[in-house]
Amino acid sequence: MYGIGIRRVATAMVTASAATLLMTACQPGGTPAGAGSSPSGGPVKPAASTSTSGSTSTSTPSASATSGSPAHTTTPSTGAKACGLPDLKASMYQAAVRPDGTGTGAAIVEFTNVSGKACTVQGYPTVAGAGNGSPEKNRPLKVTTTGGASTVKVAAGGKAWTKLTFVQVQGEADGYCKSGATPASYPTLVVGVPGAGAHQVALTDGVIAECDDKVTVTALSAAKPS
C-alpha cells in the first residue's frame, strides 16, 4: 500500500508539471514566458523604429520654383521685355477729333521708346489731374475704357499712343458743365502706363479743362489716333 501511494503522488506531480509547461508555452501570441520581461522583471521597451523612406512632412522646393527668374520680363509673342518707366518719354497735345465745347475735349498722349531697345506696352492708362502741377497732389479721374487691348511692341525710337476724351466744358470765360459741376483745370496730368510707371505730362498748347472728373481712355496702340 505504501509503494502504491508513492507512485500515485509521483504521477500527480508529473501531471501537474506537464500542465504548467503547457500553459506557459501557450500564452497569447505564442510568446515564450520571459520574452516580454527584462532581467529585473519590468517590461522590455521596444527598440525605436527607424525609417529609411526619406519622406517628411516638409518638401524642398524644386529648382524651377527657386530659380529667381522674374515673372513677365519678356512677352513670348514678341521676344521683347516690357517697357519700364525710364524707357518711355511722354508728350501730350490736343486731339483733332474732340467733343464740341470750349474746353480741352480730347488729348493724345504719345509715348516714345528712348531705351535704345524694343520693349512692349499693353493695357489702359490711368489718369489723374496734377493739382498745381504737383503729381503728389493729383486728383484721379474716373476712367472709362474703350477698345480692345493687345501687346504693342515699340521699337527703339518708336511710339505708342492713347487718346483721352473728357467731358467737355461749355460756354465762355471759365465756362460751365452741363451737369452743374464746376469745371476743373490742370496744368499737367499724371498718366499711368501699366507696368511702366506714372508719367507727368503737360499739353503742348494750354491746360487741361474738363468737367465731372471723367475721362474715356483708349488702349495703348501702335496706331496713332486722331
C-alpha positions in Angstrom: 0.0 0.0 0.0 2.8 2.4 0.9 4.5 1.8 -2.5 1.2 2.4 -4.4 0.8 5.7 -2.6 4.3 6.9 -3.5 3.6 6.1 -7.2 0.3 8.0 -7.2 1.9 11.1 -5.7 4.8 10.9 -8.2 2.3 10.6 -11.1 0.3 13.5 -9.9 3.4 15.7 -9.6 4.5 14.8 -13.2 1.0 15.6 -14.5 0.9 19.0 -12.7 4.4 19.9 -14.1 3.3 19.0 -17.6 0.2 21.1 -17.3 2.2 24.1 -16.1 4.6 23.8 -19.0 1.7 23.6 -21.5 0.1 26.7 -20.1 3.4 28.6 -20.2 4.1 27.6 -23.8 0.6 28.6 -24.9 0.5 32.2 -23.7 -1.3 34.7 -26.1 0.7 35.4 -29.2 2.7 32.3 -28.7 5.4 34.3 -26.9 7.6 32.1 -24.6 7.5 33.1 -21.0 10.1 35.6 -20.1 10.4 37.0 -23.7 8.5 40.2 -22.7 10.4 40.9 -19.4 13.7 42.3 -18.6 16.0 40.5 -16.2 14.8 42.9 -13.5 11.2 41.8 -14.1 10.0 45.0 -15.8 8.6 45.2 -19.3 11.0 45.4 -22.2 10.7 48.6 -24.2 10.5 48.1 -27.9 13.5 49.4 -29.9 12.9 52.8 -31.6 11.8 52.3 -35.1 13.9 53.9 -37.9 12.6 54.9 -41.4 14.7 54.8 -44.5 12.0 56.1 -46.8 13.2 59.7 -46.6 9.6 61.1 -46.7 8.9 64.0 -44.4 6.0 66.5 -44.0 8.1 69.3 -45.4 9.3 69.2 -49.0 12.2 71.1 -50.5 11.2 73.5 -53.3 12.2 72.4 -56.7 14.9 74.2 -58.6 12.3 75.7 -61.0 10.4 77.3 -58.1 13.5 78.9 -56.7 15.3 79.9 -59.8 14.7 83.6 -59.1 13.7 84.4 -62.6 11.4 87.5 -62.6 8.0 87.0 -64.0 6.7 88.9 -67.1 10.1 90.2 -68.1 9.5 89.3 -71.7 6.5 88.9 -73.9 6.7 85.5 -75.6 4.9 86.7 -78.8 7.4 89.5 -79.3 10.5 88.4 -77.6 10.9 91.9 -76.1 10.8 92.9 -72.5 8.1 95.1 -71.0 8.8 98.8 -71.1 9.8 100.4 -67.8 9.4 103.9 -66.5 12.8 105.2 -67.9 12.2 103.6 -71.2 9.3 105.9 -72.2 9.1 109.7 -72.8 5.6 111.1 -72.7 4.2 114.1 -74.5 0.6 115.4 -75.0 -1.3 117.5 -77.5 -4.9 118.2 -78.3 -6.7 115.7 -80.5 -8.1 116.7 -83.8 -11.4 114.9 -83.2 -13.0 116.1 -79.9 -16.4 116.8 -78.5 -18.0 120.2 -79.1 -17.3 122.8 -76.4 -14.7 125.3 -75.3 -12.5 123.0 -73.0 -9.8 120.6 -73.9 -12.3 118.0 -75.2 -9.7 115.3 -76.0 -6.0 114.8 -76.0 -3.4 112.4 -77.5 -0.7 111.1 -75.2 2.3 109.9 -77.1 5.0 107.6 -75.6 8.4 107.4 -77.3 10.7 104.5 -76.6 14.0 106.1 -75.6 15.7 103.0 -74.3 17.6 102.0 -77.4 15.9 98.6 -77.5 12.5 97.3 -78.4 10.0 96.9 -75.5 6.3 96.3 -75.1 3.3 98.1 -73.6 -0.2 96.8 -73.0 -3.5 97.9 -71.5 -5.3 101.1 -70.5 -3.6 104.0 -68.8 -4.8 105.6 -65.6 -5.3 109.4 -65.5 -5.1 111.9 -62.7 -5.1 115.7 -62.7 -1.9 117.1 -61.0 -3.1 119.8 -58.7 -0.8 122.9 -59.0 1.3 120.8 -61.3 2.3 118.6 -58.5 1.9 114.8 -59.0 1.9 114.3 -55.2 -1.4 116.3 -55.1 -3.0 114.5 -58.1 -6.8 114.0 -58.4 -7.6 110.7 -60.0 -10.2 110.9 -62.8 -12.8 108.2 -63.2 -11.7 106.2 -66.3 -14.0 104.5 -68.8 -12.0 102.3 -71.2 -12.8 101.7 -74.9 -11.5 99.3 -77.5 -9.6 96.1 -77.1 -6.1 95.9 -75.5 -3.3 93.9 -77.0 0.5 93.8 -76.6 2.2 96.6 -78.6 5.9 96.2 -79.5 7.5 99.6 -79.5 10.8 99.7 -81.5 13.7 101.8 -80.3 12.7 105.3 -81.2 9.2 104.1 -81.9 5.9 105.3 -80.4 2.7 104.1 -78.8 -0.4 106.2 -78.2 -3.6 106.6 -76.2 -6.4 109.0 -76.6 -8.1 110.7 -73.6 -11.6 112.1 -74.2 -13.0 114.4 -71.5 -16.5 115.7 -70.6 -16.3 119.0 -72.4 -16.6 122.4 -70.8 -19.2 124.7 -72.4 -19.6 128.5 -72.7 -17.1 131.3 -72.5 -14.6 132.6 -69.9 -14.4 130.0 -67.1 -17.2 128.0 -68.8 -19.7 125.7 -67.2 -20.5 122.0 -67.0 -23.8 120.6 -68.3 -24.0 118.5 -65.1 -23.9 121.7 -63.0 -20.5 120.9 -61.6 -17.7 123.4 -61.6 -15.1 122.9 -64.4 -11.6 121.8 -63.4 -8.3 122.8 -65.0 -4.9 121.1 -64.6 -1.6 122.3 -65.9 -0.4 118.7 -66.1 -1.8 115.2 -65.9 -0.3 112.1 -64.4 -0.8 109.2 -66.9 0.0 105.8 -65.6 1.2 103.1 -68.0 0.5 99.5 -66.8 3.9 98.2 -65.6 5.8 101.3 -66.8 5.1 103.8 -64.1 3.4 107.2 -63.9 4.3 109.9 -66.3 3.6 113.6 -65.7 2.8 115.3 -68.9 1.6 118.8 -70.0 -0.3 119.9 -73.1 1.8 121.5 -75.7 -0.9 124.1 -76.1 -2.7 125.2 -73.0 -4.0 123.4 -69.9 -6.5 120.6 -69.4 -10.0 121.8 -68.8 -12.7 119.3 -68.1 -16.0 118.5 -66.4 -17.0 115.9 -63.8 -13.5 114.4 -63.4 -14.3 111.7 -66.0 -12.3 110.6 -69.0 -12.6 107.9 -71.7 -9.3 106.2 -72.4 -8.3 104.0 -75.4 -5.9 101.1 -75.0 -2.3 101.7 -75.8 -1.9 101.3 -79.5 0.7 101.3 -82.3 -1.8 103.2 -84.4 -1.9 107.0 -83.9 -5.4 108.1 -83.0 -6.9 111.3 -84.4 
